[in-house]
């Protein structure tokens, strides 16, 4: 089992990984269609979107959490 102190890093990793994977798969398909070079184009795009997603999650997640905490009650 992984220590609870790493939970924020794991959240950032899995959220960025999952979101960038799904979005890049779909957007690559919509923009270029599916052919023999689809996965090559996907991997090239994902090599850019994955780090961007990690950075965005690091910045946005705490802000969203604060906002949600303010608009919700126990």
N, CA, C and O atoms as a Tripos MOL2 file, in Angstrom:
@<TRIPOS>MOLECULE
protein
  296   295    74     0     0
PROTEIN
NO_CHARGES

@<TRIPOS>ATOM
      1 N           0.8350   -1.1810    0.0000 N.3       1 UNK1
      2 CA          0.0000    0.0000    0.0000 C.3       1 UNK1
      3 C           0.8830    1.2490    0.0000 C.2       1 UNK1
      4 O           1.9930    1.2440    0.5320 O.2       1 UNK1
      5 N           0.3730    2.3030   -0.5990 N.am      2 UNK2
      6 CA          1.1080    3.5600   -0.6970 C.3       2 UNK2
      7 C           0.6840    4.4740    0.4470 C.2       2 UNK2
      8 O          -0.4880    4.5270    0.8200 O.2       2 UNK2
      9 N           1.6530    5.1870    0.9910 N.am      3 UNK3
     10 CA          1.3960    6.0970    2.1040 C.3       3 UNK3
     11 C           0.4240    7.2080    1.7010 C.2       3 UNK3
     12 O           0.4440    7.6940    0.5700 O.2       3 UNK3
     13 N          -0.4250    7.5970    2.6530 N.am      4 UNK4
     14 CA         -1.4210    8.6610    2.4420 C.3       4 UNK4
     15 C          -0.7640   10.0010    2.0940 C.2       4 UNK4
     16 O          -1.3910   10.8450    1.4540 O.2       4 UNK4
     17 N           0.4880   10.2020    2.5100 N.am      5 UNK5
     18 CA          1.1530   11.4830    2.2340 C.3       5 UNK5
     19 C           1.3790   11.7170    0.7430 C.2       5 UNK5
     20 O           1.6300   12.8470    0.3230 O.2       5 UNK5
     21 N           1.2900   10.6600   -0.0550 N.am      6 UNK6
     22 CA          1.4610   10.7830   -1.5060 C.3       6 UNK6
     23 C           0.1290   10.9150   -2.2450 C.2       6 UNK6
     24 O           0.1130   10.9040   -3.4760 O.2       6 UNK6
     25 N          -0.9770   11.0390   -1.5300 N.am      7 UNK7
     26 CA         -2.2870   11.0260   -2.1800 C.3       7 UNK7
     27 C          -2.4800   12.1830   -3.1650 C.2       7 UNK7
     28 O          -3.0800   11.9880   -4.2220 O.2       7 UNK7
     29 N          -1.9900   13.3660   -2.8460 N.am      8 UNK8
     30 CA         -2.1470   14.4940   -3.7810 C.3       8 UNK8
     31 C          -1.3650   14.2690   -5.0660 C.2       8 UNK8
     32 O          -1.8460   14.5840   -6.1550 O.2       8 UNK8
     33 N          -0.1570   13.7230   -4.9400 N.am      9 UNK9
     34 CA          0.6460   13.4320   -6.1270 C.3       9 UNK9
     35 C           0.0010   12.3450   -6.9740 C.2       9 UNK9
     36 O           0.0030   12.4250   -8.2030 O.2       9 UNK9
     37 N          -0.5490   11.3310   -6.3190 N.am     10 UNK10
     38 CA         -1.2280   10.2630   -7.0470 C.3      10 UNK10
     39 C          -2.4830   10.7870   -7.7380 C.2      10 UNK10
     40 O          -2.7790   10.4080   -8.8710 O.2      10 UNK10
     41 N          -3.2160   11.6590   -7.0520 N.am     11 UNK11
     42 CA         -4.3920   12.2640   -7.6760 C.3      11 UNK11
     43 C          -4.0010   13.0260   -8.9290 C.2      11 UNK11
     44 O          -4.6230   12.8580   -9.9780 O.2      11 UNK11
     45 N          -2.9820   13.8560   -8.8300 N.am     12 UNK12
     46 CA         -2.5140   14.6360   -9.9790 C.3      12 UNK12
     47 C          -2.0970   13.7150  -11.1160 C.2      12 UNK12
     48 O          -2.4470   13.9510  -12.2720 O.2      12 UNK12
     49 N          -1.3510   12.6680  -10.7880 N.am     13 UNK13
     50 CA         -0.8800   11.7480  -11.8200 C.3      13 UNK13
     51 C          -2.0400   11.0510  -12.5110 C.2      13 UNK13
     52 O          -2.1370   11.0770  -13.7380 O.2      13 UNK13
     53 N          -2.9250   10.4240  -11.7340 N.am     14 UNK14
     54 CA         -4.0110    9.6510  -12.3350 C.3      14 UNK14
     55 C          -5.0330   10.5380  -13.0380 C.2      14 UNK14
     56 O          -5.5630   10.1580  -14.0810 O.2      14 UNK14
     57 N          -5.3110   11.6940  -12.4910 N.am     15 UNK15
     58 CA         -6.2530   12.6120  -13.1320 C.3      15 UNK15
     59 C          -5.6670   13.1370  -14.4440 C.2      15 UNK15
     60 O          -6.3460   13.1290  -15.4710 O.2      15 UNK15
     61 N          -4.4200   13.5890  -14.4160 N.am     16 UNK16
     62 CA         -3.7720   14.0760  -15.6350 C.3      16 UNK16
     63 C          -3.6180   12.9870  -16.6720 C.2      16 UNK16
     64 O          -3.8350   13.2180  -17.8620 O.2      16 UNK16
     65 N          -3.2410   11.7900  -16.2220 N.am     17 UNK17
     66 CA         -3.0650   10.6530  -17.1300 C.3      17 UNK17
     67 C          -4.3860   10.3020  -17.8110 C.2      17 UNK17
     68 O          -4.4580   10.2000  -19.0360 O.2      17 UNK17
     69 N          -5.4210   10.1190  -17.0060 N.am     18 UNK18
     70 CA         -6.7120    9.7080  -17.5600 C.3      18 UNK18
     71 C          -7.3430   10.7480  -18.4620 C.2      18 UNK18
     72 O          -7.8190   10.4280  -19.5510 O.2      18 UNK18
     73 N          -7.3460   11.9840  -18.0140 N.am     19 UNK19
     74 CA         -7.9640   13.0450  -18.8120 C.3      19 UNK19
     75 C          -7.2140   13.2660  -20.1220 C.2      19 UNK19
     76 O          -7.8300   13.3780  -21.1820 O.2      19 UNK19
     77 N          -5.8940   13.3280  -20.0510 N.am     20 UNK20
     78 CA         -5.1330   13.5620  -21.2870 C.3      20 UNK20
     79 C          -5.2530   12.3770  -22.2410 C.2      20 UNK20
     80 O          -5.3040   12.5650  -23.4560 O.2      20 UNK20
     81 N          -5.2980   11.1630  -21.7050 N.am     21 UNK21
     82 CA         -5.4440    9.9730  -22.5510 C.3      21 UNK21
     83 C          -6.7710   10.0090  -23.3020 C.2      21 UNK21
     84 O          -6.8010    9.8950  -24.5270 O.2      21 UNK21
     85 N          -7.8590   10.1650  -22.5700 N.am     22 UNK22
     86 CA         -9.1800   10.1590  -23.2140 C.3      22 UNK22
     87 C          -9.3490   11.3110  -24.1940 C.2      22 UNK22
     88 O          -9.8300   11.1200  -25.3110 O.2      22 UNK22
     89 N          -8.9530   12.5020  -23.7740 N.am     23 UNK23
     90 CA         -9.1490   13.6630  -24.6390 C.3      23 UNK23
     91 C          -8.2830   13.5750  -25.8980 C.2      23 UNK23
     92 O          -8.7440   13.9040  -26.9910 O.2      23 UNK23
     93 N          -7.0410   13.1360  -25.7500 N.am     24 UNK24
     94 CA         -6.1580   13.0480  -26.9090 C.3      24 UNK24
     95 C          -6.6190   11.9680  -27.8770 C.2      24 UNK24
     96 O          -6.5650   12.1650  -29.0910 O.2      24 UNK24
     97 N          -7.0740   10.8200  -27.3540 N.am     25 UNK25
     98 CA         -7.6170    9.7780  -28.2350 C.3      25 UNK25
     99 C          -8.7840   10.3050  -29.0610 C.2      25 UNK25
    100 O          -8.8340   10.0990  -30.2730 O.2      25 UNK25
    101 N          -9.7120   10.9790  -28.4110 N.am     26 UNK26
    102 CA        -10.9190   11.4590  -29.0880 C.3      26 UNK26
    103 C         -10.6100   12.6080  -30.0370 C.2      26 UNK26
    104 O         -11.0690   12.6100  -31.1800 O.2      26 UNK26
    105 N          -9.8380   13.5810  -29.5750 N.am     27 UNK27
    106 CA         -9.5530   14.7420  -30.4170 C.3      27 UNK27
    107 C          -8.7070   14.3590  -31.6300 C.2      27 UNK27
    108 O          -8.9220   14.8850  -32.7220 O.2      27 UNK27
    109 N          -7.7540   13.4540  -31.4520 N.am     28 UNK28
    110 CA         -6.9570   12.9910  -32.5960 C.3      28 UNK28
    111 C          -7.8580   12.3090  -33.6120 C.2      28 UNK28
    112 O          -7.7200   12.5280  -34.8160 O.2      28 UNK28
    113 N          -8.7840   11.4810  -33.1320 N.am     29 UNK29
    114 CA         -9.7150   10.8020  -34.0340 C.3      29 UNK29
    115 C         -10.6080   11.7940  -34.7690 C.2      29 UNK29
    116 O         -10.7980   11.6800  -35.9800 O.2      29 UNK29
    117 N         -11.1590   12.7680  -34.0420 N.am     30 UNK30
    118 CA        -12.0530   13.7500  -34.6590 C.3      30 UNK30
    119 C         -11.3040   14.5840  -35.7020 C.2      30 UNK30
    120 O         -11.8290   14.8430  -36.7850 O.2      30 UNK30
    121 N         -10.0890   14.9990  -35.3770 N.am     31 UNK31
    122 CA         -9.3450   15.8710  -36.2820 C.3      31 UNK31
    123 C          -8.7500   15.1540  -37.4820 C.2      31 UNK31
    124 O          -8.6700   15.7330  -38.5660 O.2      31 UNK31
    125 N          -8.3300   13.8980  -37.3100 N.am     32 UNK32
    126 CA         -7.5870   13.2450  -38.3930 C.3      32 UNK32
    127 C          -8.1780   11.9260  -38.8600 C.2      32 UNK32
    128 O          -7.7410   11.3770  -39.8720 O.2      32 UNK32
    129 N          -9.1690   11.4080  -38.1370 N.am     33 UNK33
    130 CA         -9.7450   10.1210  -38.5080 C.3      33 UNK33
    131 C          -8.8370    8.9660  -38.0920 C.2      33 UNK33
    132 O          -7.7680    9.1610  -37.5130 O.2      33 UNK33
    133 N          -9.2990    7.7670  -38.4060 N.am     34 UNK34
    134 CA         -8.5560    6.5670  -38.0310 C.3      34 UNK34
    135 C          -7.9590    5.9310  -39.2750 C.2      34 UNK34
    136 O          -8.6760    5.5940  -40.2180 O.2      34 UNK34
    137 N          -6.6550    5.7710  -39.2690 N.am     35 UNK35
    138 CA         -5.9600    5.0610  -40.3310 C.3      35 UNK35
    139 C          -4.7280    4.3990  -39.7410 C.2      35 UNK35
    140 O          -4.6020    4.3100  -38.5190 O.2      35 UNK35
    141 N          -3.8250    3.9380  -40.5820 N.am     36 UNK36
    142 CA         -2.6400    3.2150  -40.0930 C.3      36 UNK36
    143 C          -1.6770    4.0960  -39.2950 C.2      36 UNK36
    144 O          -0.8410    3.5720  -38.5590 O.2      36 UNK36
    145 N          -1.7740    5.4090  -39.4220 N.am     37 UNK37
    146 CA         -0.8900    6.3170  -38.6820 C.3      37 UNK37
    147 C          -1.5620    6.9470  -37.4620 C.2      37 UNK37
    148 O          -0.9820    7.8120  -36.8050 O.2      37 UNK37
    149 N          -2.7940    6.5080  -37.1600 N.am     38 UNK38
    150 CA         -3.5430    7.0960  -36.0420 C.3      38 UNK38
    151 C          -2.7690    7.0280  -34.7320 C.2      38 UNK38
    152 O          -2.6330    8.0450  -34.0510 O.2      38 UNK38
    153 N          -2.2600    5.8600  -34.3650 N.am     39 UNK39
    154 CA         -1.5860    5.7310  -33.0740 C.3      39 UNK39
    155 C          -0.2770    6.5090  -33.0230 C.2      39 UNK39
    156 O           0.1210    6.9730  -31.9540 O.2      39 UNK39
    157 N           0.3900    6.6560  -34.1470 N.am     40 UNK40
    158 CA          1.5950    7.4830  -34.1810 C.3      40 UNK40
    159 C           1.2350    8.9480  -33.9190 C.2      40 UNK40
    160 O           1.9170    9.6310  -33.1550 O.2      40 UNK40
    161 N           0.1700    9.4220  -34.5490 N.am     41 UNK41
    162 CA         -0.2860   10.8060  -34.3210 C.3      41 UNK41
    163 C          -0.7630   10.9830  -32.8850 C.2      41 UNK41
    164 O          -0.4820   11.9950  -32.2440 O.2      41 UNK41
    165 N          -1.4920    9.9780  -32.3890 N.am     42 UNK42
    166 CA         -1.9740   10.0280  -31.0150 C.3      42 UNK42
    167 C          -0.8070   10.1250  -30.0340 C.2      42 UNK42
    168 O          -0.8260   10.9820  -29.1500 O.2      42 UNK42
    169 N           0.1900    9.2820  -30.1660 N.am     43 UNK43
    170 CA          1.3220    9.2910  -29.2410 C.3      43 UNK43
    171 C           2.0910   10.6070  -29.2970 C.2      43 UNK43
    172 O           2.5620   11.1020  -28.2730 O.2      43 UNK43
    173 N           2.2150   11.1670  -30.4890 N.am     44 UNK44
    174 CA          2.8870   12.4650  -30.6160 C.3      44 UNK44
    175 C           2.0920   13.5470  -29.8790 C.2      44 UNK44
    176 O           2.6690   14.3520  -29.1480 O.2      44 UNK44
    177 N           0.7750   13.5660  -30.0680 N.am     45 UNK45
    178 CA         -0.0640   14.5580  -29.4020 C.3      45 UNK45
    179 C          -0.0830   14.3250  -27.8900 C.2      45 UNK45
    180 O          -0.0580   15.2790  -27.1110 O.2      45 UNK45
    181 N          -0.1280   13.0590  -27.4800 N.am     46 UNK46
    182 CA         -0.1890   12.7420  -26.0560 C.3      46 UNK46
    183 C           1.1070   13.0940  -25.3370 C.2      46 UNK46
    184 O           1.0960   13.4230  -24.1510 O.2      46 UNK46
    185 N           2.2310   13.0260  -26.0620 N.am     47 UNK47
    186 CA          3.5080   13.3980  -25.4390 C.3      47 UNK47
    187 C           3.5180   14.8780  -25.0470 C.2      47 UNK47
    188 O           4.3010   15.2980  -24.1950 O.2      47 UNK47
    189 N           2.6510   15.6490  -25.6720 N.am     48 UNK48
    190 CA          2.5120   17.0670  -25.3230 C.3      48 UNK48
    191 C           1.3830   17.2590  -24.3060 C.2      48 UNK48
    192 O           1.5370   18.0080  -23.3410 O.2      48 UNK48
    193 N           0.2580   16.5900  -24.5200 N.am     49 UNK49
    194 CA         -0.9000   16.8200  -23.6530 C.3      49 UNK49
    195 C          -0.7220   16.2500  -22.2510 C.2      49 UNK49
    196 O          -1.2930   16.7860  -21.3020 O.2      49 UNK49
    197 N           0.0510   15.1830  -22.0940 N.am     50 UNK50
    198 CA          0.2300   14.6050  -20.7590 C.3      50 UNK50
    199 C           0.9380   15.5660  -19.8020 C.2      50 UNK50
    200 O           0.4280   15.7930  -18.7050 O.2      50 UNK50
    201 N           2.0840   16.1370  -20.1640 N.am     51 UNK51
    202 CA          2.6980   17.1090  -19.2440 C.3      51 UNK51
    203 C           1.8320   18.3440  -19.0090 C.2      51 UNK51
    204 O           1.8000   18.8770  -17.8990 O.2      51 UNK51
    205 N           1.1360   18.7980  -20.0400 N.am     52 UNK52
    206 CA          0.2460   19.9470  -19.8780 C.3      52 UNK52
    207 C          -0.8690   19.6050  -18.8860 C.2      52 UNK52
    208 O          -1.2140   20.4250  -18.0350 O.2      52 UNK52
    209 N          -1.4250   18.4080  -18.9920 N.am     53 UNK53
    210 CA         -2.4810   17.9850  -18.0780 C.3      53 UNK53
    211 C          -1.9720   17.8840  -16.6420 C.2      53 UNK53
    212 O          -2.6810   18.2500  -15.7050 O.2      53 UNK53
    213 N          -0.7540   17.3910  -16.4660 N.am     54 UNK54
    214 CA         -0.1850   17.2890  -15.1160 C.3      54 UNK54
    215 C          -0.0240   18.6820  -14.4890 C.2      54 UNK54
    216 O          -0.3590   18.8870  -13.3230 O.2      54 UNK54
    217 N           0.4800   19.6130  -15.2600 N.am     55 UNK55
    218 CA          0.6660   20.9820  -14.7680 C.3      55 UNK55
    219 C          -0.6900   21.6260  -14.4860 C.2      55 UNK55
    220 O          -0.8760   22.2640  -13.4490 O.2      55 UNK55
    221 N          -1.6360   21.4580  -15.4120 N.am     56 UNK56
    222 CA         -2.9630   22.0450  -15.2300 C.3      56 UNK56
    223 C          -3.6520   21.4700  -14.0030 C.2      56 UNK56
    224 O          -4.2750   22.2090  -13.2400 O.2      56 UNK56
    225 N          -3.5490   20.1680  -13.8040 N.am     57 UNK57
    226 CA         -4.1640   19.5400  -12.6300 C.3      57 UNK57
    227 C          -3.5320   20.0610  -11.3480 C.2      57 UNK57
    228 O          -4.2280   20.2990  -10.3610 O.2      57 UNK57
    229 N          -2.2250   20.2380  -11.3610 N.am     58 UNK58
    230 CA         -1.5300   20.7610  -10.1830 C.3      58 UNK58
    231 C          -2.0320   22.1530   -9.8170 C.2      58 UNK58
    232 O          -2.1510   22.4800   -8.6360 O.2      58 UNK58
    233 N          -2.3260   22.9670  -10.8150 N.am     59 UNK59
    234 CA         -2.7690   24.3380  -10.5790 C.3      59 UNK59
    235 C          -4.2710   24.4030  -10.2980 C.2      59 UNK59
    236 O          -4.6970   25.0940   -9.3720 O.2      59 UNK59
    237 N          -5.0620   23.7020  -11.0750 N.am     60 UNK60
    238 CA         -6.5150   23.8390  -11.0270 C.3      60 UNK60
    239 C          -7.1520   23.0670   -9.8680 C.2      60 UNK60
    240 O          -8.0890   23.5700   -9.2480 O.2      60 UNK60
    241 N          -6.6740   21.8780   -9.5660 N.am     61 UNK61
    242 CA         -7.3250   21.0310   -8.5470 C.3      61 UNK61
    243 C          -7.4710   21.7260   -7.1940 C.2      61 UNK61
    244 O          -8.5610   21.6860   -6.6220 O.2      61 UNK61
    245 N          -6.4240   22.3640   -6.6540 N.am     62 UNK62
    246 CA         -6.6020   23.0400   -5.3600 C.3      62 UNK62
    247 C          -7.6090   24.1880   -5.4230 C.2      62 UNK62
    248 O          -8.3510   24.4120   -4.4670 O.2      62 UNK62
    249 N          -7.6400   24.9080   -6.5280 N.am     63 UNK63
    250 CA         -8.5910   26.0010   -6.6850 C.3      63 UNK63
    251 C         -10.0230   25.4760   -6.7350 C.2      63 UNK63
    252 O         -10.9220   26.0370   -6.1090 O.2      63 UNK63
    253 N         -10.2200   24.4140   -7.4710 N.am     64 UNK64
    254 CA        -11.5480   23.8080   -7.5600 C.3      64 UNK64
    255 C         -11.9740   23.2640   -6.2020 C.2      64 UNK64
    256 O         -13.1320   23.4100   -5.8100 O.2      64 UNK64
    257 N         -11.0450   22.6380   -5.4800 N.am     65 UNK65
    258 CA        -11.3730   22.1010   -4.1600 C.3      65 UNK65
    259 C         -11.8080   23.2110   -3.2120 C.2      65 UNK65
    260 O         -12.7710   23.0410   -2.4640 O.2      65 UNK65
    261 N         -11.1160   24.3340   -3.2330 N.am     66 UNK66
    262 CA        -11.4990   25.4780   -2.3880 C.3      66 UNK66
    263 C         -12.8870   25.9990   -2.7620 C.2      66 UNK66
    264 O         -13.6970   26.3120   -1.8910 O.2      66 UNK66
    265 N         -13.1470   26.0890   -4.0560 N.am     67 UNK67
    266 CA        -14.4470   26.5570   -4.5270 C.3      67 UNK67
    267 C         -15.5530   25.6060   -4.0830 C.2      67 UNK67
    268 O         -16.5900   26.0460   -3.5870 O.2      67 UNK67
    269 N         -15.3380   24.3150   -4.2560 N.am     68 UNK68
    270 CA        -16.3300   23.3150   -3.8560 C.3      68 UNK68
    271 C         -16.5510   23.3600   -2.3430 C.2      68 UNK68
    272 O         -17.6830   23.2480   -1.8740 O.2      68 UNK68
    273 N         -15.4800   23.5210   -1.5960 N.am     69 UNK69
    274 CA        -15.6160   23.6260   -0.1390 C.3      69 UNK69
    275 C         -16.4650   24.8270    0.2740 C.2      69 UNK69
    276 O         -17.2020   24.7680    1.2580 O.2      69 UNK69
    277 N         -16.3520   25.9190   -0.4880 N.am     70 UNK70
    278 CA        -17.1100   27.1380   -0.1560 C.3      70 UNK70
    279 C         -18.5970   26.9890   -0.4850 C.2      70 UNK70
    280 O         -19.4440   27.5400    0.2180 O.2      70 UNK70
    281 N         -18.9140   26.2590   -1.5360 N.am     71 UNK71
    282 CA        -20.3170   26.1840   -1.9660 C.3      71 UNK71
    283 C         -21.0470   24.9720   -1.3950 C.2      71 UNK71
    284 O         -22.2370   24.7970   -1.6540 O.2      71 UNK71
    285 N         -20.3700   24.1500   -0.6390 N.am     72 UNK72
    286 CA        -21.0150   22.9910   -0.0240 C.3      72 UNK72
    287 C         -20.9780   23.1150    1.4840 C.2      72 UNK72
    288 O         -20.1660   23.8470    2.0490 O.2      72 UNK72
    289 N         -21.8760   22.3850    2.1210 N.am     73 UNK73
    290 CA        -21.9060   22.3870    3.5850 C.3      73 UNK73
    291 C         -21.9700   20.9560    4.1010 C.2      73 UNK73
    292 O         -22.2270   20.0180    3.3460 O.2      73 UNK73
    293 N         -21.7360   20.8090    5.3780 N.am     74 UNK74
    294 CA        -21.7530   19.4640    5.9910 C.3      74 UNK74
    295 C         -23.1620   19.0300    6.2410 C.2      74 UNK74
    296 O         -23.3900   17.9320    6.7490 O.2      74 UNK74
@<TRIPOS>BOND
     1     1     2 1
     2     2     3 1
     3     3     4 2
     4     3     5 am
     5     5     6 1
     6     6     7 1
     7     7     8 2
     8     7     9 am
     9     9    10 1
    10    10    11 1
    11    11    12 2
    12    11    13 am
    13    13    14 1
    14    14    15 1
    15    15    16 2
    16    15    17 am
    17    17    18 1
    18    18    19 1
    19    19    20 2
    20    19    21 am
    21    21    22 1
    22    22    23 1
    23    23    24 2
    24    23    25 am
    25    25    26 1
    26    26    27 1
    27    27    28 2
    28    27    29 am
    29    29    30 1
    30    30    31 1
    31    31    32 2
    32    31    33 am
    33    33    34 1
    34    34    35 1
    35    35    36 2
    36    35    37 am
    37    37    38 1
    38    38    39 1
    39    39    40 2
    40    39    41 am
    41    41    42 1
    42    42    43 1
    43    43    44 2
    44    43    45 am
    45    45    46 1
    46    46    47 1
    47    47    48 2
    48    47    49 am
    49    49    50 1
    50    50    51 1
    51    51    52 2
    52    51    53 am
    53    53    54 1
    54    54    55 1
    55    55    56 2
    56    55    57 am
    57    57    58 1
    58    58    59 1
    59    59    60 2
    60    59    61 am
    61    61    62 1
    62    62    63 1
    63    63    64 2
    64    63    65 am
    65    65    66 1
    66    66    67 1
    67    67    68 2
    68    67    69 am
    69    69    70 1
    70    70    71 1
    71    71    72 2
    72    71    73 am
    73    73    74 1
    74    74    75 1
    75    75    76 2
    76    75    77 am
    77    77    78 1
    78    78    79 1
    79    79    80 2
    80    79    81 am
    81    81    82 1
    82    82    83 1
    83    83    84 2
    84    83    85 am
    85    85    86 1
    86    86    87 1
    87    87    88 2
    88    87    89 am
    89    89    90 1
    90    90    91 1
    91    91    92 2
    92    91    93 am
    93    93    94 1
    94    94    95 1
    95    95    96 2
    96    95    97 am
    97    97    98 1
    98    98    99 1
    99    99   100 2
   100    99   101 am
   101   101   102 1
   102   102   103 1
   103   103   104 2
   104   103   105 am
   105   105   106 1
   106   106   107 1
   107   107   108 2
   108   107   109 am
   109   109   110 1
   110   110   111 1
   111   111   112 2
   112   111   113 am
   113   113   114 1
   114   114   115 1
   115   115   116 2
   116   115   117 am
   117   117   118 1
   118   118   119 1
   119   119   120 2
   120   119   121 am
   121   121   122 1
   122   122   123 1
   123   123   124 2
   124   123   125 am
   125   125   126 1
   126   126   127 1
   127   127   128 2
   128   127   129 am
   129   129   130 1
   130   130   131 1
   131   131   132 2
   132   131   133 am
   133   133   134 1
   134   134   135 1
   135   135   136 2
   136   135   137 am
   137   137   138 1
   138   138   139 1
   139   139   140 2
   140   139   141 am
   141   141   142 1
   142   142   143 1
   143   143   144 2
   144   143   145 am
   145   145   146 1
   146   146   147 1
   147   147   148 2
   148   147   149 am
   149   149   150 1
   150   150   151 1
   151   151   152 2
   152   151   153 am
   153   153   154 1
   154   154   155 1
   155   155   156 2
   156   155   157 am
   157   157   158 1
   158   158   159 1
   159   159   160 2
   160   159   161 am
   161   161   162 1
   162   162   163 1
   163   163   164 2
   164   163   165 am
   165   165   166 1
   166   166   167 1
   167   167   168 2
   168   167   169 am
   169   169   170 1
   170   170   171 1
   171   171   172 2
   172   171   173 am
   173   173   174 1
   174   174   175 1
   175   175   176 2
   176   175   177 am
   177   177   178 1
   178   178   179 1
   179   179   180 2
   180   179   181 am
   181   181   182 1
   182   182   183 1
   183   183   184 2
   184   183   185 am
   185   185   186 1
   186   186   187 1
   187   187   188 2
   188   187   189 am
   189   189   190 1
   190   190   191 1
   191   191   192 2
   192   191   193 am
   193   193   194 1
   194   194   195 1
   195   195   196 2
   196   195   197 am
   197   197   198 1
   198   198   199 1
   199   199   200 2
   200   199   201 am
   201   201   202 1
   202   202   203 1
   203   203   204 2
   204   203   205 am
   205   205   206 1
   206   206   207 1
   207   207   208 2
   208   207   209 am
   209   209   210 1
   210   210   211 1
   211   211   212 2
   212   211   213 am
   213   213   214 1
   214   214   215 1
   215   215   216 2
   216   215   217 am
   217   217   218 1
   218   218   219 1
   219   219   220 2
   220   219   221 am
   221   221   222 1
   222   222   223 1
   223   223   224 2
   224   223   225 am
   225   225   226 1
   226   226   227 1
   227   227   228 2
   228   227   229 am
   229   229   230 1
   230   230   231 1
   231   231   232 2
   232   231   233 am
   233   233   234 1
   234   234   235 1
   235   235   236 2
   236   235   237 am
   237   237   238 1
   238   238   239 1
   239   239   240 2
   240   239   241 am
   241   241   242 1
   242   242   243 1
   243   243   244 2
   244   243   245 am
   245   245   246 1
   246   246   247 1
   247   247   248 2
   248   247   249 am
   249   249   250 1
   250   250   251 1
   251   251   252 2
   252   251   253 am
   253   253   254 1
   254   254   255 1
   255   255   256 2
   256   255   257 am
   257   257   258 1
   258   258   259 1
   259   259   260 2
   260   259   261 am
   261   261   262 1
   262   262   263 1
   263   263   264 2
   264   263   265 am
   265   265   266 1
   266   266   267 1
   267   267   268 2
   268   267   269 am
   269   269   270 1
   270   270   271 1
   271   271   272 2
   272   271   273 am
   273   273   274 1
   274   274   275 1
   275   275   276 2
   276   275   277 am
   277   277   278 1
   278   278   279 1
   279   279   280 2
   280   279   281 am
   281   281   282 1
   282   282   283 1
   283   283   284 2
   284   283   285 am
   285   285   286 1
   286   286   287 1
   287   287   288 2
   288   287   289 am
   289   289   290 1
   290   290   291 1
   291   291   292 2
   292   291   293 am
   293   293   294 1
   294   294   295 1
   295   295   296 2
@<TRIPOS>SUBSTRUCTURE
     1 UNK1         2 RESIDUE 1 A UNK
     2 UNK2         6 RESIDUE 1 A UNK
     3 UNK3        10 RESIDUE 1 A UNK
     4 UNK4        14 RESIDUE 1 A UNK
     5 UNK5        18 RESIDUE 1 A UNK
     6 UNK6        22 RESIDUE 1 A UNK
     7 UNK7        26 RESIDUE 1 A UNK
     8 UNK8        30 RESIDUE 1 A UNK
     9 UNK9        34 RESIDUE 1 A UNK
    10 UNK10       38 RESIDUE 1 A UNK
    11 UNK11       42 RESIDUE 1 A UNK
    12 UNK12       46 RESIDUE 1 A UNK
    13 UNK13       50 RESIDUE 1 A UNK
    14 UNK14       54 RESIDUE 1 A UNK
    15 UNK15       58 RESIDUE 1 A UNK
    16 UNK16       62 RESIDUE 1 A UNK
    17 UNK17       66 RESIDUE 1 A UNK
    18 UNK18       70 RESIDUE 1 A UNK
    19 UNK19       74 RESIDUE 1 A UNK
    20 UNK20       78 RESIDUE 1 A UNK
    21 UNK21       82 RESIDUE 1 A UNK
    22 UNK22       86 RESIDUE 1 A UNK
    23 UNK23       90 RESIDUE 1 A UNK
    24 UNK24       94 RESIDUE 1 A UNK
    25 UNK25       98 RESIDUE 1 A UNK
    26 UNK26      102 RESIDUE 1 A UNK
    27 UNK27      106 RESIDUE 1 A UNK
    28 UNK28      110 RESIDUE 1 A UNK
    29 UNK29      114 RESIDUE 1 A UNK
    30 UNK30      118 RESIDUE 1 A UNK
    31 UNK31      122 RESIDUE 1 A UNK
    32 UNK32      126 RESIDUE 1 A UNK
    33 UNK33      130 RESIDUE 1 A UNK
    34 UNK34      134 RESIDUE 1 A UNK
    35 UNK35      138 RESIDUE 1 A UNK
    36 UNK36      142 RESIDUE 1 A UNK
    37 UNK37      146 RESIDUE 1 A UNK
    38 UNK38      150 RESIDUE 1 A UNK
    39 UNK39      154 RESIDUE 1 A UNK
    40 UNK40      158 RESIDUE 1 A UNK
    41 UNK41      162 RESIDUE 1 A UNK
    42 UNK42      166 RESIDUE 1 A UNK
    43 UNK43      170 RESIDUE 1 A UNK
    44 UNK44      174 RESIDUE 1 A UNK
    45 UNK45      178 RESIDUE 1 A UNK
    46 UNK46      182 RESIDUE 1 A UNK
    47 UNK47      186 RESIDUE 1 A UNK
    48 UNK48      190 RESIDUE 1 A UNK
    49 UNK49      194 RESIDUE 1 A UNK
    50 UNK50      198 RESIDUE 1 A UNK
    51 UNK51      202 RESIDUE 1 A UNK
    52 UNK52      206 RESIDUE 1 A UNK
    53 UNK53      210 RESIDUE 1 A UNK
    54 UNK54      214 RESIDUE 1 A UNK
    55 UNK55      218 RESIDUE 1 A UNK
    56 UNK56      222 RESIDUE 1 A UNK
    57 UNK57      226 RESIDUE 1 A UNK
    58 UNK58      230 RESIDUE 1 A UNK
    59 UNK59      234 RESIDUE 1 A UNK
    60 UNK60      238 RESIDUE 1 A UNK
    61 UNK61      242 RESIDUE 1 A UNK
    62 UNK62      246 RESIDUE 1 A UNK
    63 UNK63      250 RESIDUE 1 A UNK
    64 UNK64      254 RESIDUE 1 A UNK
    65 UNK65      258 RESIDUE 1 A UNK
    66 UNK66      262 RESIDUE 1 A UNK
    67 UNK67      266 RESIDUE 1 A UNK
    68 UNK68      270 RESIDUE 1 A UNK
    69 UNK69      274 RESIDUE 1 A UNK
    70 UNK70      278 RESIDUE 1 A UNK
    71 UNK71      282 RESIDUE 1 A UNK
    72 UNK72      286 RESIDUE 1 A UNK
    73 UNK73      290 RESIDUE 1 A UNK
    74 UNK74      294 RESIDUE 1 A UNK
